[in-house]
Structure formats: structure tokens, C-alpha cells
Amino acid sequence: QVQLVESGGGLGQAGGSLRLSCAASGSTFTIDTMGWFRQAPGKGRVFVAGVSTSGVRTWYADSVKGRFTISRDNGKNTVYLQMNSLKPEDTAVYYCTAGRGGYGAYWGQGTQVTVSS
């Protein structure tokens, strides 16, 4: 089993920045891909960003491309999401996820991000 614990959410202002962290523990040798999804009020959970095992390959949803940056520190078993140029529509619960060859095998508890205009 792998446990994922997010931190760093909170209240941000439009145009500002927040940084999320997700620390993995347990059987981390069973996972490679890590990423972030988000769920806005009344909507489904959607992909935000993903990163390969090495950290070299990254993927982003069109809605955050150029504003968000995902990275990982394998020595710390931690993945980060740097969120810049925040918009009110970025308001959501952000979930860290991990798996082998894809997402969704494991999920964190979620962290709330609220962006005020």
C-alpha cells in the first residue's frame, strides 16, 4: 500500500501563487507515475498535471498549461504542484494520485484551494 498526504492548499488571490506538496510513503517502489487531479464544486474530478518517474516528462491540462508546474523529488518521495497566475476557476479540491503506468491506484485525501478575485 501507498499513502499520499497533500499539503499546501489554502486561500490565494487571483494572479497569485500557491504550492502544493504530496508526500508518498509505504510501498513507494510499486508506483511510478504521479499526478494531480482537481474537483470543483458540483463537478467531476479532472486531470491537472502528471509527471513521469524520472521527472523529465510532464503532462498538463490545457486549462493550466503555462501557469502550473509539476515536479518531483524521488529522494523525498514527494511531488509538487507550483501554481502561478491563479484564477478563481482554479478553486477546487486538489488530489494527489499515483500508480504504475497510470493514475488512480492511490489517492490522497485532498487539499482545498480557494482563489479569490
C-alpha positions in Angstrom: 0.0 0.0 0.0 1.0 3.6 -0.6 -0.2 6.5 1.4 -0.3 10.0 -0.1 -0.6 13.1 2.0 -1.2 16.5 0.4 -0.3 19.9 2.0 -0.1 23.5 0.9 -3.6 24.3 0.0 -5.4 27.4 1.2 -6.6 30.7 0.1 -5.0 32.6 -2.7 -5.7 35.7 -4.7 -6.2 35.9 -8.4 -2.8 36.4 -10.0 -1.0 35.0 -7.0 0.7 31.7 -6.4 0.3 28.6 -4.2 2.5 25.5 -4.0 1.0 22.0 -3.2 3.1 19.1 -1.9 2.3 15.4 -1.9 4.4 13.1 0.2 4.2 9.4 -0.6 5.0 6.7 2.0 4.7 2.9 2.2 5.4 0.7 -0.7 6.6 3.5 -3.0 8.6 1.1 -5.1 5.2 0.0 -6.6 4.5 3.3 -8.2 6.0 5.3 -11.0 3.6 7.9 -12.4 2.3 10.6 -10.0 0.0 13.5 -10.7 -2.7 15.9 -9.6 -6.4 16.0 -10.2 -8.9 18.5 -9.0 -12.6 18.6 -8.3 -14.6 21.9 -8.3 -17.9 22.2 -6.5 -20.6 20.3 -8.4 -18.2 18.9 -11.0 -16.3 15.7 -11.6 -12.7 15.1 -10.8 -10.4 16.1 -13.7 -6.8 15.7 -14.6 -4.5 18.7 -13.9 -0.9 17.5 -14.3 1.3 14.4 -14.3 5.0 13.6 -14.1 7.0 10.5 -15.1 9.2 8.6 -12.7 12.3 10.5 -13.7 10.6 13.8 -13.6 11.7 14.5 -17.2 8.3 14.0 -18.8 5.3 16.1 -17.7 1.8 16.5 -18.9 -0.7 19.3 -18.3 -4.4 20.0 -18.8 -4.9 22.8 -21.3 -6.5 24.9 -18.6 -3.3 25.1 -16.5 -0.6 24.9 -19.2 1.9 27.7 -18.8 0.7 28.5 -15.3 1.2 25.3 -13.3 4.4 23.3 -13.0 4.6 19.8 -11.7 7.9 18.4 -10.3 9.0 15.5 -8.1 11.8 14.8 -5.7 12.3 11.0 -5.7 14.7 11.2 -2.7 11.8 12.6 -0.7 9.1 10.6 -2.4 7.3 14.0 -2.9 5.6 15.6 -5.9 4.9 19.3 -6.1 2.5 21.5 -8.0 3.6 25.1 -8.3 0.5 27.1 -9.2 1.1 30.6 -10.6 -1.2 33.2 -12.1 -4.1 31.7 -10.2 -7.6 32.3 -11.4 -10.9 32.0 -9.5 -11.8 29.0 -11.7 -8.8 27.1 -10.2 -10.8 26.9 -7.0 -11.2 23.2 -6.2 -10.2 20.3 -4.0 -6.8 19.1 -5.4 -6.0 15.4 -5.1 -2.6 13.8 -5.5 -2.6 10.4 -7.2 -0.1 7.7 -8.0 0.1 4.4 -9.8 2.1 2.2 -12.0 1.8 3.1 -15.7 -1.1 5.4 -14.9 -3.0 7.3 -12.3 -5.6 6.3 -9.8 -4.2 3.3 -7.9 -3.8 5.5 -4.9 -5.3 8.9 -3.9 -4.6 11.4 -1.2 -7.3 12.9 1.0 -7.4 16.1 -1.0 -6.5 19.7 -0.2 -8.7 22.7 -0.7 -7.6 25.6 -2.9 -9.7 28.7 -3.0 -8.8 31.6 -5.2 -10.5 35.0 -4.6 -11.0 37.5 -7.3 
